[in-house]
């Protein structure tokens, strides 16, 4: 009974780290792209939720929380927090500072 850790690394951890890197990159977008930042973060949250459901369905049910569950829940909290923070920052901008993206 040997675990194949490379499978978990390539199918769970690597994709989630890449998605989190994209989420982090939205912090460097200009305020003009507020709609794009929110869209990217909400899409990342949707993809991470799908990944979490997929991984949880393949694991045996246990009475305790597994480390992969903690990682995936943390991964979901990051884009959720980013949306809240960017929305808060956009609300704090003065009306004259806010540029509307009409594209």
BADREN-427051 format. One line per field, with one value per residue (C-alpha): x, y, z; residue number from 1. Coordinates in steps of 0.02 Angstrom, whole numbers, plus 50000, padded with zeros to 5 digits. Example, Ala and Ser with C-alpha at 12.3 -4.5 7.8 and 13.67 -1.06 7.14 Angstrom:
<bapas>
x = (50615, 50684)
y = (49775, 49947)
z = (50390, 50357)
nr = (1, 2)
</bapas>
This chain:
<bapas>
x = (50000, 50098, 50028, 50059, 50091, 50137, 49958, 49890, 50024, 49984, 49795, 49755, 49896, 49975, 49811, 49757, 49924, 49916, 49739, 49792, 49936, 49811, 49702, 49852, 49898, 49731, 49797, 49908, 49768, 49727, 49567, 49494, 49481, 49374, 49246, 49382, 49459, 49292, 49256, 49425, 49410, 49233, 49280, 49429, 49314, 49198, 49341, 49413, 49242, 49225, 49399, 49355, 49195, 49287, 49427, 49308, 49206, 49358, 49415, 49345, 49226, 49306, 49252, 49397, 49452, 49593, 49738, 49684, 49514, 49601, 49707, 49557, 49451, 49593, 49608, 49425, 49439, 49576, 49472, 49321, 49424, 49497, 49322, 49273, 49432, 49423, 49239, 49277, 49419, 49307, 49172, 49299, 49351, 49282, 49160, 49286, 49423, 49315, 49331, 49195, 49245, 49116, 49190)
y = (50000, 50146, 50318, 50400, 50578, 50637, 50608, 50725, 50853, 50858, 50847, 50951, 51057, 51118, 51178, 51262, 51351, 51412, 51476, 51564, 51645, 51716, 51777, 51861, 51943, 52034, 52141, 52230, 52275, 52459, 52518, 52546, 52356, 52328, 52224, 52111, 52087, 52033, 51920, 51834, 51807, 51739, 51622, 51561, 51532, 51430, 51325, 51295, 51243, 51119, 51052, 51036, 50939, 50826, 50787, 50761, 50638, 50529, 50520, 50399, 50476, 50506, 50584, 50706, 50846, 50798, 50911, 50919, 50984, 51121, 51168, 51175, 51274, 51398, 51408, 51453, 51586, 51681, 51734, 51765, 51883, 51966, 52005, 52080, 52185, 52250, 52292, 52384, 52480, 52526, 52589, 52698, 52787, 52960, 52982, 53088, 52956, 52815, 52776, 52672, 52538, 52547, 52403)
z = (50000, 49934, 49898, 49731, 49783, 49608, 49551, 49686, 49648, 49462, 49471, 49626, 49694, 49532, 49453, 49614, 49634, 49453, 49479, 49639, 49544, 49419, 49563, 49643, 49477, 49475, 49618, 49492, 49371, 49358, 49443, 49270, 49251, 49406, 49311, 49240, 49413, 49486, 49338, 49347, 49535, 49526, 49384, 49484, 49633, 49523, 49453, 49627, 49691, 49549, 49587, 49771, 49733, 49611, 49733, 49879, 49777, 49744, 49926, 50053, 50180, 50350, 50514, 50512, 50397, 50279, 50235, 50053, 50112, 50211, 50060, 49942, 50065, 50088, 49898, 49887, 50020, 49925, 49772, 49884, 49992, 49837, 49771, 49939, 49949, 49771, 49792, 49953, 49870, 49724, 49842, 49934, 49774, 49746, 49603, 49506, 49521, 49455, 49271, 49192, 49068, 48927, 48825)
nr = (1, 2, 3, 4, 5, 6, 7, 8, 9, 10, 11, 12, 13, 14, 15, 16, 17, 18, 19, 20, 21, 22, 23, 24, 25, 26, 27, 28, 29, 30, 31, 32, 33, 34, 35, 36, 37, 38, 39, 40, 41, 42, 43, 44, 45, 46, 47, 48, 49, 50, 51, 52, 53, 54, 55, 56, 57, 58, 59, 60, 61, 62, 63, 64, 65, 66, 67, 68, 69, 70, 71, 72, 73, 74, 75, 76, 77, 78, 79, 80, 81, 82, 83, 84, 85, 86, 87, 88, 89, 90, 91, 92, 93, 94, 95, 96, 97, 98, 99, 100, 101, 102, 103)
</bapas>
